[in-house]
Amino acid sequence: MAAPEIRRVGVVGLGAMGAGIAQLAIQAGYETVGREVTDELGTKANDRIAHFLQRKVDKEQMTTAERESALAALTLTTELADLVDCDLVIEAIVEDLGPKLELFAELERIVRPDAVLATNTSALSVTEIAAATSSPERVVGMHFFNPAPLMPLVEIVRAELSSDDAMDAAFAVGERMGKRPIRCHDTPGFVVNRVLIPLLNDCLRVLDEARVSPEDLDTAMTAGAGWPMGPCTLVDLVGIDVHVHASEALYEKLREPRMAPPPRIVAMKNAGLLGRKSGRGFYTYD
Ligand SMILES: NC(=O)c1ccc[n+]([C@@H]2O[C@H](COP(=O)([O-])OP(=O)(O)OC[C@H]3O[C@@H](n4cnc5c(N)ncnc54)[C@H](O)[C@@H]3O)[C@@H](O)[C@H]2O)c1
């Protein structure tokens, strides 16, 4: 299969990640079709994108005309069938294998046989998702980081049967979106999370072991190790529920004790202390 030239991009799921990916796609000049499960959710995502592009205009990073033409390139739908002419579809729906398998099997019936299918999964196996289709060679991972419009990295993930063409096409799209793509194979956590999750869990264990405060731990890692942000600040930003989920997923796959979420952070999750998004985590937010 020769991968097509990518002109039209589909994004399925316009939540935290999907809306950011759709924004990147329209900023890069792709005709983009965004699919949400309801019109209300689609409109909400569109409003968020319009808001972020307005901020770019305000900061003189974009002209009003560029903003308008970017927004005009985005079509919203609730119908998967409207992805029919897409050359690349990026999936960013809920992090559950069942719905992703169902979606990929359905996408395969809708898009052209040479269209590339990408998943933004953080912790599931891209190979397993690809196996829901009869053409796994066209399936790759495109793992963006949150917030997608701002974080420079995208991991382009080669599943067991991904073709070079599909990898190259996804890599080129990442570059055109202004990202710094890297290639890696489909292993649990890919590159960044494989390194970062156990490291953050070590940091959180040190809170109790060394009886250090979150503020002092953050100071230790920023002032002593040159981290741009302390681990407690980072976990609050990522979301304590998201961090626990990613830790559990990696632990389930690798069975390395360092991957398992420390009990303290599981208790925080259960108490609804989710970090920035709930107003309270290691720190309190307005
Ligand atoms: N949030 C992060 O930090 C982050 C970072 C990298 C990758 N990811 C991955 O991106 C994907 C999306 O995560 P998110 O944080 O944007 O989630 P989210 O909950 O913000 O958005 C998920 C979207 O999928 C839609 N959806 C839910 N169930 C669906 C279904 N059965 N069929 C179709 N659509 C459905 C929802 O309407 C929602 O808009 C996940 O696979 C996640 O692991 C998340």
The ligand as an SDF file (V2000), in Angstrom:
LIG
                    3D

 44 48  0  0  0  0  0  0  0  0999 V2000
   -5.4870   13.7820   28.2400 N   0  0  0  0  0  0  0  0  0  0  0  0
   -4.2050   13.4890   28.0400 C   0  0  0  0  0  0  0  0  0  0  0  0
   -3.2960   13.9680   28.7490 O   0  0  0  0  0  0  0  0  0  0  0  0
   -3.8080   12.5910   26.8990 C   0  0  0  0  0  0  0  0  0  0  0  0
   -2.5090   12.6940   26.3510 C   0  0  0  0  0  0  0  0  0  0  0  0
   -2.1560   11.8800   25.2660 C   0  0  0  0  0  0  0  0  0  0  0  0
   -3.0860   10.9800   24.7630 C   0  0  0  0  0  0  0  0  0  0  0  0
   -4.3250   10.8780   25.3250 N   0  0  0  0  0  0  0  0  0  0  0  0
   -5.2640    9.9140   24.7480 C   0  0  0  0  0  0  0  0  0  0  0  0
   -6.1710   10.6060   23.9060 O   0  0  0  0  0  0  0  0  0  0  0  0
   -7.4310    9.9310   23.9020 C   0  0  0  0  0  0  0  0  0  0  0  0
   -8.5180   10.9160   24.2950 C   0  0  0  0  0  0  0  0  0  0  0  0
   -8.2320   11.4290   25.5720 O   0  0  0  0  0  0  0  0  0  0  0  0
   -8.8440   12.8230   26.0880 P   0  0  0  0  0  0  0  0  0  0  0  0
   -8.0860   13.1920   27.2930 O   0  0  0  0  0  0  0  0  0  0  0  0
   -8.9720   13.7800   24.9570 O   0  0  0  0  0  0  0  0  0  0  0  0
  -10.3160   12.3370   26.5290 O   0  0  0  0  0  0  0  0  0  0  0  0
  -11.6510   13.1920   26.6380 P   0  0  0  0  0  0  0  0  0  0  0  0
  -12.5090   12.4660   27.6110 O   0  0  0  0  0  0  0  0  0  0  0  0
  -11.3790   14.6320   26.8590 O   0  0  0  0  0  0  0  0  0  0  0  0
  -12.3030   13.0470   25.1830 O   0  0  0  0  0  0  0  0  0  0  0  0
  -12.7590   11.8340   24.6510 C   0  0  0  0  0  0  0  0  0  0  0  0
  -13.7860   12.1350   23.5710 C   0  0  0  0  0  0  0  0  0  0  0  0
  -14.2270   10.9220   22.9730 O   0  0  0  0  0  0  0  0  0  0  0  0
  -15.6390   10.9140   22.8270 C   0  0  0  0  0  0  0  0  0  0  0  0
  -16.1080    9.5530   23.0720 N   0  0  0  0  0  0  0  0  0  0  0  0
  -16.2590    8.9530   24.2650 C   0  0  0  0  0  0  0  0  0  0  0  0
  -16.6610    7.6830   24.1100 N   0  0  0  0  0  0  0  0  0  0  0  0
  -16.7750    7.4860   22.7820 C   0  0  0  0  0  0  0  0  0  0  0  0
  -17.1640    6.3790   21.9840 C   0  0  0  0  0  0  0  0  0  0  0  0
  -17.5240    5.2170   22.5130 N   0  0  0  0  0  0  0  0  0  0  0  0
  -17.1440    6.5270   20.6390 N   0  0  0  0  0  0  0  0  0  0  0  0
  -16.7640    7.6840   20.0850 C   0  0  0  0  0  0  0  0  0  0  0  0
  -16.4150    8.7710   20.7870 N   0  0  0  0  0  0  0  0  0  0  0  0
  -16.4180    8.6720   22.1100 C   0  0  0  0  0  0  0  0  0  0  0  0
  -16.1620   11.8710   23.8800 C   0  0  0  0  0  0  0  0  0  0  0  0
  -17.3140   12.4960   23.4130 O   0  0  0  0  0  0  0  0  0  0  0  0
  -15.0160   12.8280   24.1430 C   0  0  0  0  0  0  0  0  0  0  0  0
  -15.1720   14.0430   23.4830 O   0  0  0  0  0  0  0  0  0  0  0  0
   -7.2810    8.7520   24.8490 C   0  0  0  0  0  0  0  0  0  0  0  0
   -6.9470    7.6110   24.1150 O   0  0  0  0  0  0  0  0  0  0  0  0
   -6.1250    9.1690   25.7480 C   0  0  0  0  0  0  0  0  0  0  0  0
   -5.4130    8.0920   26.2920 O   0  0  0  0  0  0  0  0  0  0  0  0
   -4.7130   11.6790   26.3660 C   0  0  0  0  0  0  0  0  0  0  0  0
  1  2  1  0
  2  3  2  0
  2  4  1  0
  4  5  1  0
  4 44  2  0
  5  6  2  0
  6  7  1  0
  7  8  2  0
  8  9  1  0
  8 44  1  0
  9 10  1  0
  9 42  1  0
 10 11  1  0
 11 12  1  0
 11 40  1  0
 12 13  1  0
 13 14  1  0
 14 15  2  0
 14 16  1  0
 14 17  1  0
 17 18  1  0
 18 19  2  0
 18 20  1  0
 18 21  1  0
 21 22  1  0
 22 23  1  0
 23 24  1  0
 23 38  1  0
 24 25  1  0
 25 26  1  0
 25 36  1  0
 26 27  1  0
 26 35  1  0
 27 28  2  0
 28 29  1  0
 29 30  1  0
 29 35  2  0
 30 31  1  0
 30 32  2  0
 32 33  1  0
 33 34  2  0
 34 35  1  0
 36 37  1  0
 36 38  1  0
 38 39  1  0
 40 41  1  0
 40 42  1  0
 42 43  1  0
M  CHG  2   8   1  16  -1
M  END
$$$$
